[in-house]
Amino acid sequence: MYPLSAISRMNETRYAVPIDQLRSSGKELMIMRAQRVLTMTARECWYLRREIADYLRKDPASVSGYLRGEDLRTDVKKVILMLGEGELNGRVKGRRVTVSIPLAVSAVSSFVPI
């Protein structure tokens, strides 16, 4: 699990919307989109709505509204990939609950069932 501050930084890198604007009540398109992507990414990382609302200093009902918004799965995937690359390069600090190591394709293809 990535810390919310790391998710926020990657979101800021992608959308150029700092955390103080995410916490504001602005209704600009980029601010709303960044809030939705941050919320959806945090939910993918198993954060509760209440934890996200506390971080954004919003009401939990507004966080639920962000989740009901437009479908931004591709943007969420890109932010998660950016988080993974940042972790490999030492830019993301925090703890990971689960670590998955992908199998090499050659190891899988060399397996022959009997």
N, C-alpha and C positions, 0 to 999 in steps of 0.2 A: 504494500500500500504506500503510495506516495503522499507526502504531507501536502496539505491544502496550499501552503505557501509556494511549494514547487509547482503545483498545478497552476496556481495563479500567475507565477512568473512565466511559465511556458505559454499560457493564454495571453499574457501581456506581450510576449515576443511575437505571437502570431497576429494579434489584432491591434496592437499599439494602444491598448486601453489599460491604464494603470489601475491598481486596486482601489484607490480613492474614488475613481469614476465608477468602478463596479459597485461600490458601496453607496453611490449616490442614487437619487431617484430620477436620473436622466432617462429620457425616452428615445434617445437617438438610436438609429438602426444598429450601429456598430457596438454601442454599449449593451443594448438588449441581446444582440447575438453573442457577444462575449460572456454575458451573464449566463445565457442558456448553455453555451459550450462548457463553461466552468462547472456549472451545476451537473450537467450530464456526465462530464468526465469524473467528477467527484463521486457520483453515484456508481459509475463503473468501477471505481476504486473502493467500493463498499462503505462510503461515508453515509451516515444517516442524514435525512433532510434537516433535522434539528442542528446537527453539527455544521452543515453547510450554511444554514441560516445564521448561526452564531458567527461564523467567519465573515459572512457578507454583511452582518448587522442588519438583517432583514427578518421579516416575519416568515415562519415556516410555510404559511399558505402561499406566499409569493414564490418561494422556492418550488413548491409543487406546480405553480403556474408556469415556471420556466421549463419544467419537465414535460408539460403538456403542449409546449410550443411546437414550432416547425421541426421537421426531421433533420437533424444535424449530425447523423452518425458518421459521415465521412470526416467532418471537422473534428469530432471527438477522437476518431481513430488517429488522425494526424497529430493531435496534441499528445495522445498516449505514446505514439511513436517518438515524438520529440522528447518526451520524458524518458523513454528507454535509451535513446541516444545520449541524452544528457547524463544519465546514470553511468553509461559506459565511459563517458569522457570526464567523469568526476564533477559535473556541474550540479547534479541533484544530490542534496544531502537529505537523509531521512532513512527510515527503516522500511524494509520490505517484509511483508508477512509470508508471501509465497514466492518462490523462485522456480521458474521453469526453464529447463535447459533443452533446447531443440535437438533432436537426434540428427546426426549427419545422414544425408541421403544415401551415401555409399554403404553405411552400416545397415540401413534398413533394406536396401535393395539386395545385399549379399545374403540375407536370411532366406533359407530355403526350407519350407516345412517338409516333414517326413510323412 
